[in-house]
Amino acid sequence: MSEALRRELNPLIIKVSSASSMPSTPQSFRELSRRCMPVYTAYTFKEPMYESCRKPHGRNIYWEDVNVELLGIIPKGELVEYFHGPPLEVEVHDRDRRPEEIKQKPTLFGEDIEDDKISNVGMVTAKRTLHNPFHTHIKPWDPYGLAKFDLSDLLLGERVLNLTSPIHSCQLPDVIGRNRTDTRLIGYSNSADGPKDEPLPMGHYLESHSQLKIRVEVSYPLTSSQEVKLKEEMETPPECPFARMVYIFECKNTEFLHMLVKLVTLINATALNLDQMPPHIIEAALSTYKLSEAQQESPILELVTGFQVMDGEKHIFVLEGLREKFVFQTLPSKSAAVSGTPNSLLRETIISAVGKRSLRVAFLKMS
């Protein structure tokens, strides 16, 4: 690849190096090797999911697997949002069972526990599990380890990140409905009795102090150290029109609280065409209004959403809306908020632009 093309595409190299102190409990490595497929990792950087090479079971596993992503073809706004967002989650699959056909035991009619459901339409359509993320009905869900890595330092001009993260257990779904109080399965009453085969027990990752090591390298820094020091105002990419603002102030600063509540109420009432109604009608309408999916993701609806937290001393407001509309032009700035209240504490933080609303709970009424 030529230097000009490398600069234009800016390859990002994600190298999954190794996993250390993998658990040998509750199953030994010999049993895992016999019953399970070789160990591999999987993660999603944008789309689709990438799977590494497979290595034998053992206490320490070395993949040295390299995946290349081209950052130059991803819009800058989406890239900034991605690195500011949730950490990169790398799955460590060490308990994926080998595929084997599950044979039903032959029985005479009347002996099978499901024969009394022959007239139930649920028997034809329902699956044997509540949670069915797998491709076929004969292979249930398998547990795996999960490691999370924060890549936000790439936005501070870093070019190489050598990261190590503890491996912890993934969330275990209720695959056969043991925690349900009723007997309904996928909407049908008594349609199945549960899966014929259950997943292996979860590995003891935390007890074994399991860790995953990766290396992330970008050909050219996403920003320079000089740009980071200058803290210049961020441009709003067209694909990321939303932004968040965080206000932290003292609970006794009621003047600023009332001003902020009044302003957010006015913004939302105008956006939803409620501003011509009496104030008490506006408050009642906003308190019961439910945003549709289209409204939540609309890039033109000038609506403010968010939440508030208070502990008796500090009051925190997290607001989200159109960056060019409400963050810089409408909501009060730090200087305006502290005017006349020199003893009150107020901190204001503007978080980077995002592509869609993530604070789905509408901040329509605040009391």
C-alpha positions as CSV (number, residue, x, y, z in Angstrom):
1,M,0.0,0.0,0.0
2,S,1.4,3.4,-1.0
3,E,1.9,6.1,1.5
4,A,-0.8,8.3,0.0
5,L,-3.3,5.4,0.1
6,R,-2.3,4.5,3.6
7,R,-2.9,8.1,4.7
8,E,-6.3,8.2,3.0
9,L,-7.5,4.9,4.3
10,N,-5.7,5.1,7.7
11,P,-5.8,1.4,8.6
12,L,-6.6,0.4,12.2
13,I,-4.9,-2.8,13.3
14,I,-6.6,-4.8,16.1
15,K,-4.4,-7.6,17.3
16,V,-5.8,-10.0,19.9
17,S,-2.6,-11.2,21.5
18,S,-3.3,-13.7,24.3
19,A,-5.4,-14.8,27.2
20,S,-3.8,-15.7,30.5
21,S,-4.9,-17.8,33.5
22,M,-7.9,-19.3,31.7
23,P,-10.2,-21.2,34.1
24,S,-9.9,-25.0,34.5
25,T,-13.0,-25.1,36.7
26,P,-15.7,-26.2,36.9
27,Q,-14.5,-28.3,33.8
28,S,-10.9,-29.3,33.3
29,F,-9.0,-28.5,30.1
30,R,-9.1,-32.1,29.1
31,E,-12.9,-32.2,29.4
32,L,-13.2,-28.9,27.5
33,S,-11.0,-30.2,24.7
34,R,-13.2,-33.3,24.5
35,R,-16.6,-31.7,24.5
36,C,-15.9,-28.2,23.1
37,M,-14.5,-26.6,20.0
38,P,-11.1,-24.8,20.1
39,V,-11.0,-21.4,21.7
40,Y,-11.5,-18.3,19.6
41,T,-12.4,-14.6,20.2
42,A,-15.1,-12.6,18.5
43,Y,-15.9,-8.9,18.5
44,T,-17.7,-6.3,16.4
45,F,-16.0,-3.1,15.2
46,K,-18.9,-1.5,13.3
47,E,-20.1,-4.4,11.2
48,P,-19.9,-7.4,10.8
49,M,-18.7,-9.6,13.7
50,Y,-15.1,-10.8,13.4
51,E,-13.9,-14.2,14.6
52,S,-10.2,-14.9,15.3
53,C,-8.3,-18.1,14.6
54,R,-8.9,-21.1,16.9
55,K,-6.4,-22.4,19.4
56,P,-6.4,-25.5,21.7
57,H,-7.6,-25.2,25.3
58,G,-5.0,-24.4,27.9
59,R,-4.2,-22.1,30.8
60,N,-2.5,-19.6,28.5
61,I,-3.7,-19.1,24.9
62,Y,-1.8,-17.2,22.2
63,W,-3.7,-16.1,19.1
64,E,-1.6,-13.2,17.8
65,D,-4.6,-12.7,15.5
66,V,-4.7,-9.5,13.4
67,N,-7.7,-7.8,12.0
68,V,-7.5,-4.6,9.8
69,E,-10.2,-2.0,9.7
70,L,-10.1,1.0,7.3
71,L,-10.9,4.1,9.3
72,G,-10.7,6.3,6.2
73,I,-14.0,4.9,4.7
74,I,-15.9,5.6,8.0
75,P,-17.4,9.1,8.3
76,K,-15.5,11.1,10.9
77,G,-18.6,11.8,13.0
78,E,-19.5,8.1,13.3
79,L,-15.9,7.4,14.2
80,V,-15.8,9.9,17.0
81,E,-19.1,8.7,18.3
82,Y,-17.9,5.1,18.2
83,F,-14.7,5.8,20.2
84,H,-16.6,8.0,22.7
85,G,-19.3,5.3,23.1
86,P,-19.3,1.9,24.9
87,P,-16.0,0.0,25.1
88,L,-15.0,-2.6,22.6
89,E,-16.3,-6.0,23.8
90,V,-14.3,-9.0,23.0
91,E,-15.9,-12.4,23.5
92,V,-13.7,-15.4,24.5
93,H,-15.5,-18.5,23.4
94,D,-13.9,-21.4,25.3
95,R,-17.2,-23.4,25.9
96,D,-18.8,-23.8,22.4
97,R,-19.8,-27.4,22.4
98,R,-19.0,-29.6,19.4
99,P,-22.0,-30.1,17.2
100,E,-23.7,-33.4,17.8
101,E,-27.1,-34.6,16.8
102,I,-29.6,-35.0,19.7
103,K,-31.6,-38.1,19.1
104,Q,-35.1,-38.4,20.5
105,K,-35.8,-41.5,22.5
106,P,-38.4,-43.7,20.6
107,T,-41.6,-44.1,22.6
108,L,-45.1,-45.4,22.1
109,F,-47.9,-43.0,21.8
110,G,-49.1,-42.0,25.2
111,E,-45.7,-42.5,26.9
112,D,-44.1,-39.2,25.8
113,I,-44.7,-36.3,28.1
114,E,-45.8,-34.1,25.2
115,D,-48.4,-36.5,23.8
116,D,-51.2,-34.8,25.8
117,K,-50.4,-31.6,23.9
118,I,-51.1,-33.0,20.5
119,S,-54.1,-30.8,20.0
120,N,-52.2,-27.6,21.1
121,V,-51.2,-25.4,18.3
122,G,-48.2,-24.3,20.4
123,M,-46.6,-27.6,19.9
124,V,-46.2,-27.0,16.2
125,T,-44.8,-23.4,16.4
126,A,-43.0,-23.1,19.8
127,K,-39.3,-23.7,20.4
128,R,-37.9,-25.7,23.2
129,T,-36.3,-22.7,24.8
130,L,-37.3,-19.2,25.9
131,H,-34.0,-17.7,24.6
132,N,-33.3,-18.8,21.1
133,P,-30.3,-16.9,19.6
134,F,-28.9,-20.0,17.9
135,H,-29.3,-21.1,14.3
136,T,-30.7,-24.5,14.9
137,H,-33.1,-26.0,17.5
138,I,-30.6,-28.7,18.4
139,K,-27.8,-26.6,19.8
140,P,-28.6,-24.3,22.8
141,W,-26.8,-21.2,23.8
142,D,-23.1,-21.6,25.1
143,P,-21.5,-19.4,27.8
144,Y,-18.4,-17.4,27.1
145,G,-16.0,-14.9,28.7
146,L,-16.2,-11.1,28.0
147,A,-13.4,-8.5,28.1
148,K,-14.0,-4.8,27.6
149,F,-11.5,-2.2,26.2
150,D,-11.8,1.6,26.2
151,L,-10.5,3.0,22.9
152,S,-11.2,6.6,23.6
153,D,-7.5,7.5,23.9
154,L,-7.3,7.3,20.2
155,L,-9.2,10.6,20.1
156,L,-6.5,12.2,22.2
157,G,-3.8,11.6,19.5
158,E,-2.6,8.2,20.7
159,R,-1.4,5.9,17.9
160,V,-0.7,2.7,19.7
161,L,-2.7,1.2,22.6
162,N,-1.5,-1.9,24.5
163,L,-4.5,-2.9,26.6
164,T,-5.1,-5.6,29.2
165,S,-8.6,-6.3,30.6
166,P,-10.0,-8.9,33.0
167,I,-12.2,-11.5,31.5
168,H,-15.6,-11.8,33.3
169,S,-18.7,-13.9,32.6
170,C,-21.2,-12.9,30.1
171,Q,-24.9,-12.4,31.0
172,L,-26.5,-15.8,31.4
173,P,-30.0,-16.0,29.8
174,D,-32.9,-17.9,31.3
175,V,-32.8,-20.5,28.5
176,I,-35.4,-22.9,29.9
177,G,-37.6,-20.5,31.9
178,R,-36.7,-21.7,35.4
179,N,-37.1,-18.2,36.8
180,R,-40.6,-17.7,35.3
181,T,-43.6,-17.9,37.6
182,D,-46.0,-19.1,34.9
183,T,-45.8,-22.0,32.4
184,R,-46.3,-20.0,29.2
185,L,-43.6,-20.5,26.5
186,I,-43.4,-17.9,23.7
187,G,-47.1,-17.0,24.2
188,Y,-48.4,-20.6,24.2
189,S,-49.5,-22.4,27.3
190,N,-47.7,-25.6,28.2
191,S,-46.3,-26.1,24.7
192,A,-42.9,-27.6,25.6
193,D,-41.0,-28.9,28.6
194,G,-37.6,-27.3,28.0
195,P,-34.4,-28.1,26.0
196,K,-33.1,-31.7,25.8
197,D,-29.5,-30.4,26.4
198,E,-28.3,-27.6,28.6
199,P,-25.3,-25.4,28.3
200,L,-22.0,-26.1,30.1
201,P,-21.6,-24.3,33.4
202,M,-19.9,-20.8,33.2
203,G,-16.2,-20.8,33.6
204,H,-14.7,-19.2,36.7
205,Y,-13.0,-16.4,35.0
206,L,-12.8,-13.9,37.8
207,E,-11.7,-16.5,40.4
208,S,-8.9,-17.6,38.0
209,H,-7.8,-14.0,37.4
210,S,-8.2,-14.5,33.6
211,Q,-7.0,-11.6,31.4
212,L,-7.1,-10.8,27.8
213,K,-4.4,-8.7,26.1
214,I,-4.9,-6.8,22.8
215,R,-2.9,-4.2,20.8
216,V,-4.6,-1.4,18.8
217,E,-2.6,0.6,16.3
218,V,-3.7,3.2,13.9
219,S,-1.4,4.3,11.0
220,Y,-2.0,8.0,11.5
221,P,-3.3,9.7,14.7
222,L,-6.9,10.8,14.6
223,T,-5.9,14.1,16.0
224,S,-2.6,15.9,17.0
225,S,-1.5,16.7,20.5
226,Q,-1.6,20.4,19.6
227,E,-5.3,20.2,18.6
228,V,-6.0,18.4,21.9
229,K,-4.3,21.2,23.9
230,L,-6.2,24.0,22.1
231,K,-9.5,22.4,22.8
232,E,-11.1,24.0,19.8
233,E,-14.8,23.9,19.4
234,M,-15.9,20.7,17.7
235,E,-17.5,20.8,14.3
236,T,-20.9,19.1,14.0
237,P,-20.7,16.3,11.4
238,P,-23.9,15.9,9.4
239,E,-24.2,12.3,10.4
240,C,-24.0,13.2,14.1
241,P,-26.4,16.1,14.8
242,F,-27.0,15.3,18.5
243,A,-24.9,16.3,21.5
244,R,-25.2,16.1,25.3
245,M,-24.7,18.7,28.0
246,V,-24.2,18.0,31.7
247,Y,-25.0,20.6,34.3
248,I,-23.8,20.1,37.9
249,F,-24.9,22.7,40.5
250,E,-25.9,22.9,44.1
251,C,-29.5,22.0,45.1
252,K,-30.0,25.3,46.8
253,N,-29.5,27.1,43.5
254,T,-33.2,27.1,42.8
255,E,-33.0,30.2,40.6
256,F,-31.0,28.4,37.9
257,L,-33.1,25.2,38.4
258,H,-36.3,27.0,37.7
259,M,-34.8,28.8,34.7
260,L,-33.6,25.5,33.2
261,V,-36.9,23.8,33.8
262,K,-38.8,26.6,32.2
263,L,-36.5,26.7,29.2
264,V,-36.6,22.9,28.6
265,T,-40.4,22.9,28.9
266,L,-40.6,25.7,26.4
267,I,-38.3,24.0,23.9
268,N,-40.2,20.7,24.1
269,A,-43.7,22.4,23.9
270,T,-42.6,24.3,20.8
271,A,-41.2,21.1,19.2
272,L,-44.4,19.2,19.8
273,N,-46.7,22.1,18.8
274,L,-48.0,22.5,22.4
275,D,-46.8,26.1,22.9
276,Q,-50.2,27.7,22.2
277,M,-51.8,25.9,25.1
278,P,-52.2,27.2,28.7
279,P,-49.2,26.4,31.0
280,H,-51.0,23.8,33.1
281,I,-52.1,22.0,29.9
282,I,-48.6,22.0,28.6
283,E,-47.2,20.4,31.8
284,A,-49.9,17.7,31.8
285,A,-49.4,16.9,28.1
286,L,-45.6,16.7,28.5
287,S,-45.8,14.5,31.5
288,T,-47.8,11.9,29.6
289,Y,-46.3,12.3,26.1
290,K,-44.6,9.2,24.7
291,L,-42.0,9.6,21.9
292,S,-42.3,7.4,18.9
293,E,-39.3,5.7,17.4
294,A,-39.3,8.2,14.5
295,Q,-39.3,11.1,16.9
296,Q,-36.5,9.7,19.0
297,E,-34.2,9.4,15.9
298,S,-35.4,12.4,14.0
299,P,-32.5,14.7,13.0
300,I,-34.7,17.7,12.7
301,L,-37.0,17.5,15.8
302,E,-35.8,20.2,18.2
303,L,-36.5,18.2,21.3
304,V,-34.5,18.0,24.6
305,T,-34.4,14.6,26.3
306,G,-32.4,13.4,29.3
307,F,-32.6,12.8,33.1
308,Q,-31.8,14.4,36.4
309,V,-30.1,13.1,39.6
310,M,-29.9,14.8,43.0
311,D,-28.5,13.7,46.4
312,G,-29.4,16.7,48.6
313,E,-26.2,18.6,47.9
314,K,-25.6,18.4,44.1
315,H,-28.1,18.4,41.3
316,I,-27.1,16.9,38.0
317,F,-28.9,17.4,34.7
318,V,-27.9,15.4,31.6
319,L,-29.6,16.9,28.5
320,E,-29.5,15.7,24.9
321,G,-30.7,17.3,21.7
322,L,-29.7,18.9,18.4
323,R,-26.2,20.3,18.9
324,E,-26.6,23.4,16.7
325,K,-30.1,24.2,18.1
326,F,-30.2,23.8,21.8
327,V,-26.7,23.2,23.2
328,F,-25.0,26.3,22.0
329,Q,-27.9,28.7,21.2
330,T,-30.7,28.0,23.6
331,L,-29.6,26.6,26.9
332,P,-27.9,28.8,29.4
333,S,-24.2,29.0,29.5
334,K,-22.0,28.8,32.6
335,S,-21.5,32.6,32.8
336,A,-25.3,33.2,32.5
337,A,-26.1,30.6,35.1
338,V,-23.8,31.9,37.9
339,S,-24.7,35.5,37.3
340,G,-25.8,36.9,40.6
341,T,-25.1,33.7,42.5
342,P,-21.4,33.8,43.3
343,N,-21.6,31.2,46.1
344,S,-23.3,28.6,44.0
345,L,-21.4,25.7,42.3
346,L,-22.0,25.1,38.6
347,R,-20.0,23.1,36.2
348,E,-20.9,22.7,32.6
349,T,-19.6,19.9,30.3
350,I,-20.4,19.5,26.6
351,I,-20.0,15.9,25.5
352,S,-19.1,15.1,21.9
353,A,-21.7,14.8,19.1
354,V,-23.6,11.6,18.7
355,G,-25.4,10.1,15.7
356,K,-28.8,9.4,17.4
357,R,-30.5,10.0,20.7
358,S,-29.4,7.5,23.3
359,L,-31.2,9.1,26.2
360,R,-34.6,7.7,25.2
361,V,-36.4,8.7,28.3
362,A,-38.0,12.1,27.4
363,F,-37.0,14.9,29.7
364,L,-40.4,16.5,29.2
365,K,-41.5,17.4,32.7
366,M,-39.2,18.2,35.6
367,S,-40.6,19.0,39.0
